[in-house]
Amino acid sequence: MINIDHTKAAYIFDGLTEGVLPNEAIKAIRSFLATENLYLSAIREIATKLENLNDEFKYEKDRNPIHQIITRVKSPKSVMDKLVRRDCDLSVESARENLNDIAGIRIICSYINDIYLIAELLTSQDDIELIRTTDYIKNPKLNGYRSLHLIVTVPVFLSEHMERIKVEIQIRTIAMDFWASLEHELAFKLSEGQTDAVVRELKDCADIINHIDMRMQKLYDITMPSISGDTRI
């Protein structure tokens, strides 16, 4: 789900000189590519940590708390659009300072309790710094959206220095992700006359899905009590 193939982008701009583009434009392009690489590296760091945790659960407890990991880096257009909406400067430095979600990871779990387990295990690692937690599971949005959002920083080690890079992490169940994906799709297709009725219906669906999530968690706790009672590996 990464929007830009960094290797291809770098190849396109490799060898450009002032005779082809203004020097300042070349510097801006190379600055963007270098920054994009930082965010790609940050995603790889966290994705590897998550895969390691999932593998440990598989071999130690014969289960996988993580069903799927999806990663993405915002496109340059998305970054610029968000900076404009926030009335921020259009620059790499401004983006890094003002935006927390240039790099994003979505973790999809089977059960609600696994959401909090994975969040705890990840943020307790020494090199992960937790900046903010927003719990839309305990406090859903008005439209019914549920997910656990974390903003963290992770160190990216380069040849001569280290930089801490911000990453947004969303953790949700399969059912929550199903609802969020369809709600996002439908949001672009709502006509004004249908908006209120459809929003109410979507909210009702979100509540039903949450009820099912809770029932499935209870069933899991009954059938796998020794595992579900554990809070750590």
Secondary structure, 3 states (H helix, E strand, C coil): CCCCCHHHHHHHHCCCCCCCCCHHHHHHHHHHHHHHHHHHHHHHHHHHHHHHHHHHHHHHHCCCCEEEEEEEECCHHHHHHHHHHCCCCCCHHHHHHHCCCCEEEEEEECCHHHHHHHHHHHHCCCCCEEEEEEECCCCCCCCCCCCEEEEEEEEEECCCCEEEEEEEEEEEEHHHHHHHHHHHHHHCCCCCCCHHHHHHHHHHHHHHHHHHHHHHHHHHHHHCHHHHCCCCC
